C-alpha cells in the first residue's frame, strides 16, 4: 500500500490493489485527489445495480456517493482494465475535500490511503448485504458466503433454461438439501449442474 501524495501531477497511480472478502478493489491517485473502485462479478452487479425497484436505502452509502459505474476502469497508463468485473467507484474531490489547486485547500480534508481502505471495506460489506437481501427475494443470482467473515465461497446463476451455473473456490463443497452440488479440491473451475 502506497500513501496518497497530493500534487499537481495528474498522473494515475494505483496506491493499493487487492481483495477484501472476495471483492477486488483499487485505490488510485489522480494526483490532485484520490479515487477508489470495487469490482463486482458482472452477474451479481446485474442483479444489485440494474434493478429499478431497489429502495433508496438499499443504495451504497460512501463519501460523496457512487460517481462511477462501468465494465472497466483506467489503469496507470490509461488503458482499460476490467478483469471481468463491473466497477463502481467514488472520488475524494468534493466540497470539503482537499484538491490541489483549490484556494481553500488548507482548510479541507486530506484523505489517507488507510482511511480510503476503510471506506472500501464499508462498500464491500454493503454490497454483501445488498446481495443477501436480493437473494432472499428470489433473484436468479446466488452468492454463498463463509459464515465467519462473509468471504465469497461460491456463486451461482440460474439460466433461463433452468440450468444452474456455479463457480466455487478451491477446497469448498456446496451442499443443498443434503445433495452435493459442487466440490472443488484441486482448482477453481466452472461447472454446469442439471
KELO-863898 format. One record per atom (N, C-alpha, C): x negated, y negated, z. Coordinates in steps of 0.1 Angstrom, whole numbers, padded with zeros to 4 digits, always signed. Atoms other than C-alpha are relative to their C-alpha. Example, Ala and Ser with C-alpha at 12.3 -4.5 7.8 and 13.67 -1.06 7.14 Angstrom:
BEGIN
-0009+0012+0000;-0123+0045+0078;-0009-0012+0000;+0009+0011+0000;-0137+0011+0071;+0008-0011+0008;
end
This chain:
BEGIN
-0008+0012+0000;+0000+0000+0000;-0009-0012+0000;+0007+0013+0001;-0013-0034-0010;+0008-0011+0006;-0008+0011-0005;-0004-0066+0007;+0004-0010-0010;-0005+0010+0009;+0016-0093-0011;-0009-0012+0001;+0008+0013+0000;-0007-0122-0021;+0007-0009-0010;-0007+0010+0009;+0012-0152-0034;-0010-0008-0008;+0009+0008+0008;-0004-0170-0063;+0007-0005-0012;-0005+0005+0013;+0002-0190-0095;-0001+0010-0011;+0002-0010+0010;-0010-0160-0115;+0013+0009-0001;-0012-0007+0001;+0022-0144-0128;-0002+0014-0005;+0003-0014+0003;+0006-0110-0133;+0008+0009+0008;-0007-0010-0007;+0026-0080-0124;-0010+0009+0007;+0008-0009-0008;+0011-0058-0097;+0009+0009+0009;-0007-0009-0009;+0025-0027-0081;-0007+0000+0014;+0005+0000-0013;+0020-0031-0044;+0002+0013+0008;-0003-0013-0006;+0035+0002-0034;+0009+0008-0009;-0007-0009+0008;+0048+0032-0054;+0000+0013+0006;-0001-0012-0008;+0061+0062-0035;+0014+0005+0000;-0014-0005-0002;+0092+0081-0025;+0004-0001+0015;-0006+0000-0013;+0114+0078+0005;+0013+0008+0000;-0011-0009+0000;+0139+0106+0012;+0004+0005-0014;-0002-0005+0013;+0135+0118-0023;+0003-0010-0011;-0003+0011+0010;+0141+0084-0040;-0013-0007-0003;+0011+0008+0004;+0113+0068-0059;+0002-0015+0002;-0001+0014-0001;+0106+0032-0052;-0013-0007-0004;+0011+0008+0004;+0083+0004-0064;+0002-0014+0006;+0000+0014-0005;+0074-0028-0046;-0010-0007-0009;+0008+0007+0010;+0060-0053-0071;-0002-0014+0003;+0003+0015-0001;+0043-0087-0070;+0001-0005-0014;-0001+0007+0013;+0052-0111-0098;-0009-0012+0001;+0009+0012-0003;+0025-0135-0084;+0007-0010+0009;-0006+0010-0008;+0048-0162-0073;+0010+0005+0011;-0009-0006-0010;+0071-0138-0054;+0001+0015-0002;-0001-0015+0002;+0077-0101-0048;+0014+0004-0004;-0012-0006+0003;+0104-0078-0060;-0001+0015+0004;+0000-0014-0004;+0115-0042-0051;+0010+0007-0009;-0008-0008+0008;+0131-0014-0070;+0001+0014+0006;-0003-0014-0004;+0147+0020-0062;+0005+0007-0012;-0004-0008+0011;+0150+0047-0088;+0010+0011+0005;-0011-0009-0004;+0182+0068-0086;+0002+0010-0011;-0003-0009+0011;+0188+0100-0105;+0012-0004-0008;-0010+0006+0009;+0209+0090-0135;+0014+0005+0002;-0014-0006-0003;+0238+0114-0128;+0006-0006+0012;-0005+0006-0012;+0241+0101-0093;+0003-0014-0001;-0002+0014+0002;+0238+0065-0104;+0013-0002-0007;-0013+0001+0008;+0267+0070-0129;+0012+0001+0009;-0011-0001-0010;+0289+0081-0100;+0001-0012+0009;+0000+0010-0010;+0279+0055-0075;+0002-0014-0006;+0000+0014+0004;+0274+0024-0096;+0009-0003-0012;-0009+0002+0012;+0298+0029-0126;+0014+0001+0004;-0014-0001-0004;+0329+0034-0105;+0006-0014+0002;-0006+0013-0001;+0352+0004-0108;+0008-0002+0013;-0008+0000-0012;+0372+0013-0077;-0007+0000+0013;+0007+0001-0013;+0345+0010-0051;+0004-0013+0007;-0003+0012-0007;+0354-0014-0024;-0013-0008+0002;+0012+0009-0001;+0331-0044-0019;-0009+0005+0012;+0008-0005-0012;+0320-0029+0015;-0009+0011-0004;+0009-0012+0004;+0305+0001-0004;-0012-0005-0009;+0011+0005+0008;+0281-0021-0023;-0013-0001+0008;+0013+0000-0008;+0244-0022-0013;-0002-0014+0006;+0003+0012-0007;+0235-0048+0012;-0015-0002+0002;+0014+0003+0000;+0200-0062+0006;-0003-0015-0001;+0004+0014+0001;+0182-0095+0007;+0003-0006-0014;-0003+0007+0013;+0197-0117-0020;+0009+0008-0009;-0008-0008+0008;+0218-0088-0033;-0008+0007-0012;+0006-0007+0012;+0211-0064-0062;+0000-0010-0012;+0001+0010+0011;+0198-0086-0091;-0004+0007-0013;+0005-0007+0012;+0186-0058-0115;+0006+0014+0001;-0004-0014+0002;+0202-0026-0128;-0003+0004-0014;+0003-0004+0014;+0188-0008-0158;-0007+0014+0000;+0006-0013+0002;+0174+0025-0171;-0016+0000+0001;+0015+0002-0001;+0138+0011-0168;-0004-0012+0007;+0006+0012-0005;+0116-0014-0151;-0013-0002-0008;+0013+0002+0007;+0084-0030-0165;-0011+0003+0010;+0012-0003-0008;+0051-0017-0153;-0010-0012+0001;+0010+0010-0002;+0020-0037-0145;-0005-0006-0014;+0004+0005+0014;+0012-0040-0183;+0012-0005-0008;-0012+0005+0007;+0048-0050-0192;+0007+0011-0008;-0006-0011+0007;+0056-0015-0206;+0012+0005+0008;-0012-0006-0007;+0089+0002-0199;-0004+0012+0008;+0002-0012-0009;+0088+0027-0170;+0014+0004+0004;-0013-0005-0003;+0118+0049-0165;-0001+0012+0010;+0001-0013-0008;+0109+0084-0150;+0013+0006+0001;-0013-0007-0001;+0144+0095-0158;+0010-0006+0010;-0008+0006-0011;+0159+0071-0132;+0008-0012-0005;-0007+0013+0002;+0185+0043-0131;-0006-0008+0011;+0007+0009-0009;+0167+0014-0114;+0009-0011+0005;-0007+0011-0006;+0183-0010-0090;-0011-0009+0007;+0011+0008-0006;+0162-0040-0078;+0005-0013+0005;-0003+0013-0006;+0162-0072-0059;-0013-0008+0001;+0011+0009+0000;+0139-0102-0056;-0001-0008+0013;+0002+0009-0011;+0125-0125-0030;-0003-0014-0005;+0002+0014+0006;+0129-0158-0049;+0013-0007+0002;-0013+0007-0003;+0160-0172-0031;-0003-0012+0008;+0001+0013-0007;+0167-0204-0013;-0010-0001+0011;+0009+0000-0012;+0148-0196+0019;-0012+0008-0001;+0012-0008+0003;+0121-0175+0003;-0012-0009-0005;+0012+0007+0005;+0085-0187-0003;-0002+0003-0014;+0004-0002+0014;+0078-0192-0040;-0011-0009-0003;+0011+0009+0004;+0045-0205-0053;+0005-0011-0010;-0004+0011+0009;+0050-0239-0069;+0013-0008+0005;-0012+0007-0005;+0081-0248-0048;-0005-0010+0011;+0005+0011-0008;+0075-0282-0030;+0003+0003+0015;-0004-0003-0014;+0092-0268+0002;-0005+0013+0005;+0005-0014-0003;+0073-0235+0002;-0005+0002+0014;+0005-0002-0013;+0056-0241+0035;+0010+0002+0011;-0010-0002-0010;+0089-0240+0053;+0009+0013-0003;-0008-0012+0004;+0101-0208+0037;-0007+0013+0003;+0005-0013-0004;+0096-0171+0044;-0009+0006-0010;+0009-0009+0008;+0066-0152+0030;+0002+0014+0004;-0003-0014-0003;+0076-0116+0028;-0013+0009-0001;+0011-0009+0001;+0050-0089+0036;+0005+0013-0007;-0004-0012+0006;+0049-0056+0018;+0007+0010+0010;-0006-0009-0011;+0057-0038+0051;+0015-0004+0002;-0014+0004-0002;+0089-0059+0055;+0009+0004-0012;-0007-0004+0012;+0099-0052+0019;+0003+0015+0001;-0002-0014-0001;+0094-0015+0025;+0011+0004+0010;-0011-0003-0009;+0118-0016+0055;+0013-0003-0008;-0012+0002+0008;+0144-0031+0031;+0002+0011-0010;-0002-0012+0009;+0137-0003+0006;+0006+0011+0007;-0006-0011-0008;+0144+0022+0033;+0014-0002+0003;-0014+0003-0002;+0176+0005+0041;+0009+0002-0012;-0007-0002+0012;+0187+0005+0005;+0001+0015-0003;-0001-0014+0002;+0179+0042+0002;+0010+0006+0009;-0009-0005-0009;+0198+0050+0033;+0015-0003-0004;-0013+0004+0005;+0228+0030+0019;+0004+0009-0012;-0003-0008+0012;+0226+0049-0014;+0004+0014+0005;-0003-0013-0005;+0226+0082+0005;+0014+0000+0006;-0013+0000-0006;+0257+0072+0025;+0011-0002-0011;-0009+0002+0011;+0274+0060-0007;+0003+0013-0007;-0001-0013+0006;+0267+0093-0023;+0008+0010+0007;-0007-0010-0009;+0280+0113+0006;+0015-0004+0000;-0014+0004+0001;+0312+0092+0005;+0007+0004-0013;-0006-0003+0013;+0317+0097-0032;+0002+0015-0001;-0001-0015+0001;+0310+0135-0029;+0012+0004+0008;-0011-0004-0008;+0337+0137-0002;+0013-0003-0006;-0013+0002+0006;+0364+0124-0025;+0000+0007-0014;-0002-0009+0011;+0358+0150-0052;-0007-0005-0013;+0006+0004+0012;+0334+0134-0076;-0007+0012-0007;+0006-0011+0007;+0316+0156-0102;-0015+0001+0003;+0015-0001-0004;+0281+0149-0088;-0001+0003+0014;+0001-0004-0014;+0270+0166-0056;-0015+0000+0003;+0013+0000-0005;+0238+0159-0037;-0001+0007+0014;+0002-0008-0013;+0226+0183-0009;-0012-0007+0007;+0011+0006-0008;+0206+0167+0019;-0004+0009+0011;+0004-0007-0012;+0185+0182+0046;+0005-0007+0012;-0007+0006-0012;+0202+0176+0080;-0009-0009+0008;+0008+0007-0010;+0172+0164+0100;-0005-0014-0005;+0005+0013+0004;+0161+0135+0078;+0007-0005-0013;-0008+0004+0012;+0186+0132+0048;-0008+0000-0012;+0008-0002+0012;+0159+0142+0023;+0009+0008-0010;-0007-0007+0010;+0175+0153-0010;-0007+0013-0002;+0006-0013+0002;+0170+0190-0014;+0006+0007-0013;-0006-0006+0012;+0194+0198-0043;+0010-0010-0006;-0010+0009+0007;+0216+0180-0069;+0007+0009-0010;-0008-0008+0009;+0244+0195-0089;+0010-0010-0007;-0009+0007+0008;+0266+0182-0117;+0010+0010-0006;-0010-0009+0007;+0299+0198-0128;+0003-0005-0013;-0002+0004+0013;+0301+0197-0165;+0015+0001-0004;-0014-0001+0004;+0334+0193-0184;+0005+0014-0003;-0004-0014+0003;+0334+0230-0193;+0000+0008+0013;-0001-0007-0013;+0333+0239-0156;-0013+0005+0005;+0013-0005-0004;+0296+0249-0156;-0006-0010+0010;+0007+0009-0009;+0276+0236-0127;-0015+0001-0003;+0015+0001+0002;+0240+0225-0133;-0006-0005+0013;+0006+0003-0013;+0217+0224-0103;-0015-0002-0001;+0015+0002-0002;+0182+0211-0095;-0002+0000+0015;+0003-0001-0014;+0167+0220-0062;-0015+0000+0002;+0014+0001-0003;+0133+0215-0045;-0006+0014+0002;+0006-0013-0002;+0108+0243-0041;+0003+0005+0014;-0002-0007-0013;+0115+0268-0013;+0014-0002+0007;-0013+0002-0006;+0152+0260-0008;+0010+0009-0006;-0011-0008+0005;+0182+0282-0011;+0013-0009+0002;-0012+0007-0001;+0216+0267-0018;+0011+0011+0001;-0010-0011-0002;+0245+0289-0004;+0013-0007+0002;-0014+0006-0001;+0282+0280-0009;+0009+0012+0003;-0009-0010-0004;+0308+0301+0009;-0006+0014+0000;+0007-0013-0001;+0282+0329+0015;-0006+0005-0012;+0006-0004+0012;+0272+0331-0021;-0012-0009-0003;+0012+0008+0003;+0236+0321-0030;+0001-0005-0015;-0001+0006+0013;+0238+0297-0059;-0013-0003-0007;+0013+0003+0005;+0202+0287-0063;-0011+0004+0010;+0011-0003-0009;+0169+0299-0049;-0013-0004-0008;+0013+0004+0006;+0136+0282-0058;-0011+0003+0009;+0011-0003-0008;+0105+0297-0044;-0014-0003-0005;+0013+0002+0005;+0077+0290-0068;-0001-0013-0008;+0001+0013+0007;+0085+0259-0088;+0014-0006-0002;-0013+0007+0002;+0112+0233-0094;+0004+0002-0014;-0006-0002+0013;+0135+0240-0123;+0015-0002+0000;-0015+0002+0002;+0170+0236-0137;+0006+0013-0003;-0007-0013+0002;+0194+0265-0136;+0015-0003-0004;-0014+0000+0002;+0228+0270-0151;+0007+0010+0008;-0007-0009-0009;+0254+0286-0128;+0014+0001-0006;-0014-0003+0006;+0286+0302-0143;+0010+0001+0012;
end
